Amino acid sequence: MDNSYINSRFLQFLMLEVLNGPELRRHPLFSDFDAEAFLMTLDAAKQLSDNYLYPIFREMDKEKACYKDGVVEVHPGLKQAIKALAEGGWISAIDAPHNNGRLMPQTLLSACQLVFYAANANAVSYVFLTQGAARLIRNYGTDELAQTYIPSMFAGHWQGTMALTEPQAGSSLSDITSSATPMPEGHYLIKGQKIYISGGDHTAVDNVVHLLLARIKGAPAGTKGISLFVVPKYRPENGGLVFNDVTTAGIFGKMGQKGYVAAHLMMGENDECRGYLVGEPHKGLSYMFQLMNEARIGTGLMATGVASGAYQSALKYANERPQGRHPSNKDINQPQVLIIEHADVKRMLLFQKAVIEGSMALLLQCSYYGDQYRTGQGEEKENAHLLLELLTPIAKSYPSEMGTLAVSAGMQCMGGAGYCADFLLEQYYRDIRVNAIYEGTTAIHGMDLLGRKIFMANGQTAQLYAAELAKPSKKPNKGPV
């Protein structure tokens, strides 16, 4: 397979010449990342993708995940891909305690994630879901929980998930009914079920650690009564792993993402499912918003990566496929021209390019605000937080909606060939569609943007954004950084 799925030069341009990302190294957290380190890290992401992710992109679709006798089998190459990503430090890249007080800037990690998602979104999604779950434990869990679960998650041996929705609830989390009964020993007995749990169970890891929302007995109704728990499939006990009464009832047969499992889970069928409270009771949804917001940016990254792969595939085809002649040339004895010379094909390719590059710029700008929030002080920190809050629903929704249109345009460029399984476009089209549904539908994010984000801080957020738009372009630092 051809390894053209991302424009690495454009990512370099965004990181170094638009955002001037190496400026971030002025803060001790990011001191290891000068311009050379940015470029080397991006190159490492591309090499890993070429070796472990892209080669199994098509295979994971054809040899799809399957459920049989309670076991969820996935493509054998997934285990090696997760191992390579873990050993490369990608899962733990933004965890300061694991990295002796240093971090990879989120701006750089997001650029690398775009490479990974473009190469094989179905494989790499497992890993970055684990990263988000581990960070949630780190930020809100006890030291004991962190020491018990995070090392194996960072090593790629254990999968992390976010277990939110239920059959009767959908996106309305106030209606979840999974229960948690406190026990004298300090744990809780969990009972209920969860659906559409990405990465919820599979054979590429030894254990799955669910970050699960449930109600403690007697909790207030609605979202104010939701608590967060660590609920492993196998609980660590006496130096080994013991089955924790988390059963997979099946996996969903999705239109796309055939290699990325979405599981239906049953907890506590035998009244033996133990959960471990994260943070304080009844504050679970506020904690989970950390992971949900990260996943929303991640959804935008995923959609953009998939659209990038589709665009590069359509572009390659347009540069190789001869068909027809220019309208001004009526001589059938003249050779056919490549379809990229036809005006409408050019239009569709440019449309894809504009959507993808605009989405990349938006997502890396959000990541840059995230880095400013981590390292800033006072007004700079607060402003970065407000801008990131404002743009998060857009960063999730625009790449998802417009990315779907971009992939559709790529298929249209290829004509009938694009609709056939002999080419990659039909898979990209199936894979990308779910991103407009993931982490809340577009309408939900529209309501969030207009009903909450615009009016944050008494309307200051919208004013800050207008001021950002009015700023002159940054001049990149051409000297040593």
N, C-alpha and C positions, 0 to 999 in steps of 0.2 A: 504493500500500500504506500502511496505517496504521503510524505510527512508534512505537507503544506496544509496546516489547519489554523494558523495564527500569524499575524503580522507582528513579529517581535520588534521590528524597527519602530513601529508606531507606538508600542508600549514604552520603548526606551525614550522616545520623544516626549510622551506624556510625563513620565517619571522625572526626567532630567531637565527638559526644556520648558515644559508647561508648569509643572508643580515645583520643580527644583527640590525634589525629595531629599537629596543629601543634606540640605539645610537642617533637617531634623537631627543630625548627629551632634548638634550643639548641646543636646540634652544627654546626660550620661546613659539613659536607657538605650539610646540608639547610637552610641558612640562608635560602634564597630562598622557602621554602614556609610562609607563614603561613596563617591560615584562609581569607583571601580567595583566595590562590593555589590552595589545595585546591579551592575551589568553581569557580574559573575553569577549572582544568585538567579537572575532571570535566565541565564544560559543553562544553569544547572537544572532549572525547572523544565526547560525544553528538552534537555538530554534525557531526563528521567521519563518524560512523557513519550519521547520517541522509543525508549527501550521497554517500558512497562505498561503504559496506558493505551497509546494509539494502536499497538499491535493486536490488542484484544477488544478494541472498540466494536468491530463488526461481529466478532465471535460471541460476545456477551449478548448481543441481540438475537443471534441465530440459535445459540445454545442457552436459552433463557433460564432464569431461575425457576425452580420447580419445587413443589411441596409433595412429599410422599412419606407416609407412615410417621408423621410428626416431625420430619426433618426437612429443612429448607436447603436444598442443594444449589450452589452457585458455580459459576465458571471457575475452574481451578486456577486460572491466571489471576483472579482477584486477590487471592491470598498473597501471591508474590508482589502484586502492585501495592497492597497495604503495607507489606513488610518494607518495600523500598521507600515508600513515603515516610514511614516511621523511622527507619534508619537514617534517612536524610534530614531528620529533625523537623519535618514539616508539620507534624501534629502538635509538637510542643513549641513551635517557633515564637508564639506570643505569650509564653508563660514565663514571667520573670524569675520566680523561685527555681524553676527547672534549669534556667540558663544563667545562673549566678548573677542575677540582677540586671541582665541585658535582655533586650527584645529585638526581634525583627520588626521594623516599621510595618504597620498594617497596610500602608500604601504599597510597599514592595510585595508583601504577601498577597495582596489582592491582585496585583499584576501577574504574579506567578499562578494564582488560582485561575485567572483567565486562560493561561496556557494549559493548565491541567484540565479545566472544563472543556476547552476546545478539543483537546485530545481524546477525552473519554469522561464525560460528565457522569455516566452511570457508575464508573469505578471510583472516581475521586470523591463523590458525594459521601460515601461511607466514612471516609477519613475526616472530612471537615465537620461532619455531624459529631463525630467523636471528640474533635477538638473543642467544639462549642459546649458539649456536655461536661467535659473535664473542666473547662473554665468556670462553669456554673458551680461545680462542686468546690473549686478553689476559692471562689469569691464569697460563697454563702455557707458552705458546709463546714463541719468541724475539721480540726487537724486530723483526727482519726479517720474520717471519711476520705479526706484527701490522700492520706498515706496508704489507705487500703485500696483505693480504686485508680487514682491518677497514674501511677507508674505503669500499670498494665495497659491502660488506655493509650498513653503516649507511646508505648512499645508496639502498639498495633495488635496486641494479643486480645484485647477486649474492645468491643464496639460500644459506642455511646449512642443514645437516642433521646428524642423528646417525645414523650407519650402524653398527648393532650386529649385528642378528640375521642368521642364515643358514638355509638350508633344513633342515639337519640339526641345528641348535642350538635354535631357538625361543628361549625365555626362559633356557635353560641356556647362558650365555655362556662357560662353561668349555670348551664343545665347539666353539667357532668354529675354523675352519681357514684362513681367509684369511691369506696369507703375505706377509712383507716381507723382501726380500733387500737388504742394504746394498750400495751402490755407491761406488766411489772418490770420485765427485764430491760425496758427502755426502747424496744423496737415497736413497730405497729404491724398489725395484721391487715393486709391489703386485700380487697375483694372488688372485682369488677372486670370490665373489659375495655380495650382500646382498639381503635381501627385506624387503618392507613398509616401505620407506624413505619416510617422509612428506616431501613436497616434493622428492622425489629428482630430478625433472627436469620442466621445463615452460617454455613459451614466454613467460611473463611477466617473465623475467629473462634476463640475458645469460650468466650462468655459475652453476654450482652448486658449492658448497664443502662437501665431505663431511668430517665429523669421524668418522674410521673406525677401528675396532678391528681389529688384525691381529697375527699372531705373527711376530716376527723369527726367522729361521732359527736353530735351536738353543735357542730359548727354553724355559723350564720348562713342563711340562704344566699344564693348569688355568688358573685366573684369574691366577695369579702370573706367567704368561708372556705376558700381553696388553699390547700397546703401542698408543699413540694416534697417529694420523697425520692431517695435513691432506692430503686427496686431492681436488683440483679436477677438474671435468669438463674444463675448459680451463685449462691452466697459463699464468700470465703469463710471457712470454719476449720479450726484445728489444722491449719497448714494445707488444706485442700479445698475443693469446691463441692458444695452440697446443692442438689436441686432445690430451687426456691419456689416451686409451685407456680411457675410462669409457663403457660402452655401456648403454643402457636396453633390456633384453630385452622389457619390456612393463610395463603397469600392472595392478593388481589391480582387479577389478570388485566394488566394495564394496556392501553393502546400503544404506548411507547415505554421507554425505560425498562425494557424487558429484563435487564440484568441488575436493576436496582430494586431490591425487595421492598414491598409495602405489605406489612403483616397485620393480621387480626390476632390480638393477644387476649388470653384469658388469665386472670390473676386470682389465686385463692380458691380454686375449685375444690381443693382438699383442706381448706382453712390453714394452709401452711406457708402462705406467701408473706414474707417479712419485708417491710419497708423501713427506711431510716430517714428520719425527718431532716430536711435541709433548712437551716435558719429557724425562724420563729413560726409557730402555728398561724394559719390563716393569711400568710403573706406570700404564698406560693406563686400566685400569678404575677405579682410585682417582681419576684426573682426571675420568673420564667421569661419576663419581657426582655431580659438581657439576651437570652438565647434566641428568642423570637426575632428581635431586631437584627441580631447577627445573621440569622437565617434569612431574613428578608433581603439584606444586602447580598447574602450568598445566593439567593434565588436570582437576583439580577445578574450576578457574575455568571451563574450557570447558564441563564438564557443567552447572555451575550457570547459566552464561549461556544455554545451550540450554534448560534447564528454565524459566528466566525468560521467554524468548521464548514458549515453549509456554503457560505460565501466563497471560501477558498476552493471548495469542490466545484461550484458553478463557474468560477473564474477560470479554473484549469480547463474545464470542459469547453468553455467558450473560446479559449485560445487554441483548442485542438480540433474542434468540430467544423469542417467546411459544409456550408449549405447555402444555396442560392447565390445571388449576385446583387450588386447595388441597384437600386431602382432605375438609375440612369443607364445601366448597362443591359441591353436587351439581347446581346450576342451569346447564344447558348454554347458557342464554341469556346468561349472564354472560360477559364477555370473558376470554380466556385470560390467564394471568399469565406474566411472564418466567421462564425456567427458573431464574434465580438465586434465586427465591423458594422453590424446592423444597428440602427439607431435605437430601436426599442430594447434590444439586449443591453446596449450601453446604459440606457436609462435604468433598467432594472438592476444592473450591477452597481451603478452609482447610488441607487436607493439603498441597497444592502450596505454598501460601504459607509454611507452617511449614518445609518441607524447604528451600525456596530461601533464605529469610531466615536459617535456621540455618546453611546451607552458606556463605552470604556472610560471616556473622559468624566462622565457623571459619577461613575462608581469609584474611580480613583480619587476624585475630589472629595467624595464622602469619606473615603478611607483616610485622606489627609486631614479632614476635620477630626476624625477619630484619633489620629496621632496627636494633633494639637490639644485635644481634650485630655489625653493621657499625660502630656508633658507640660501643658500650660499652667498659668497661675491667674487667679483673679478674673478680670474681665475677659482676657483672651480665652481662658478655659470655658467660661460660661457661654461666650459667643459661639465657640466651636461646638459645644453641646447643643445649643439651640439650632444651629444650622444643620447639624447632622440629624436632629429630630425632624426638622422640616423636610429634608430631602429624602429620608429613608423610605416613605411610601412611594415616592416618585422613582427612586432607584430600584425598587422592587418591581413596580408596575410598568414603567416605560419599556425597559428592555424585554420584559415578558410579552407585552402586547405587540410592540413594534418588531421584536425579534421574530415572532411568529409570522408576521407579514413579510419580513425580510427573507426567511427561509422559504416561504411560499413563492416569493419572487425568484429565488434561486432555482426552485423547481420549474418555474415557468420559463426561465432561460434555457433549460435543458429540454423543454418540450416533453414528449412521451417518454424519453429516456429517464428523466428525473422522477417519473412516477413509478418506475420499475425497480424491483429489488436488486437489480444488477448494479445500481448506483447508490451512493450514500444518501442522496437527498431525501429519499422516502423515509429513511430512518431518522434523519435530523428533524423532519417535519413531524413525525410521530413523537419524538422525544421532547421537543420544545413546548408542545402544546400545554403540558401540565403546569408550566411555570406561572401562567396567569392565574392558576388555582392555588398553587402552593402558598402557604403562610398567609392566607386570607386572600379572597378574590379582589379583583381590581376595584370593584364597587366599595368593598370594605375599606380599602386604602384611600379611596376618594373621600369617603365619609370621615376617615381619620384626619386626612389633610385639611379638609374644609371645616370640620367640626371641632378639631382640637389643635392641630399644629399651627395653623395660621394665627390663632388667638393666644398661643403660648406667651407667657411673660407680658401680658397685656398688649399683644400685638407687636412686641419688639422683634419677634422672630422674622416676620415679613419685612420689617424695616431693615433688619440686618442683611437679609438676602438681597434687597434692592441696593443696599450700599455695596455689597460684594459685586453685583453686576456692574456697578458704576466704576469700579476700580480699574486702573490701567493694567494692561498685561504685565506679568512678571518678566523681568529680564533675568535669564539664567546666569548663574555664577560660572564664568568661564575659567576662573582660576582654580587653584587647589581647593578641595573641599574635604 
